[in-house]
Amino acid sequence: MRALARKDAGLKRASAAIGAPVIRRREGGFAGLFRIIVEQQVSVPSAQAIWKRCAEGVDCLSPETVAGLGIDRLRALGLSTPKARYIAGIADAAAAGAIDFDGLSRLGDEEAMAALVALKGVGPWTASIYLLFCEGRVDIWPPNDVALKHAYNAAVDKTLDQRTLDGRAATWAPHRGVAAHILWTYYAQLRGRTPQ
């Protein structure tokens, strides 16, 4: 945090406001990616409700079980049709050994990103979130993250567009993931929420 604060006034201000960031950690593997996809582009309460139904309705740890459900049964748990298709496809890939979640930790950041993005429905943001939350990597920046943009703009009292922020984040290496956690925590504080 000190190194980032020396590099950037916005991160310095956000760090001073929060004290310490909440570092999000999640279970990895197929279940971790499943949950990240469930939580995309929906409100926190909706994501929690859908994930609860998924966790109670199926063995989310088992790609074989999820692959056997089919898209309609996944949709019945509250997933949109595209998300159900993506998760079913990822379950098929994991069950067939086309993705080795355990082996990701042995890969460098770029190689791990490429392995995840090769899965249909997993873009750079989703892959970044997985590597940050499920593997605890410290130099990953999730591109096009609206919450990070709002937090940073509040910290610098300016209006930077997403591309400019993502470009600026490159200068925060090798601690881009730490910067993201600082800004997410700051964003939650700005919104009067407890970071999760």
PyMOL commands that set and color helices and strands:
alter all, ss='L'
color gray80, all
select helices_A, chain A and resi 2-7+9-18+29-39+44-57+63-69+71-76+81-95+102-106+109-117+124-133+146-156+162-172+176-190
alter helices_A, ss='H'
color red, helices_A
deselect
rebuild
show_as cartoon
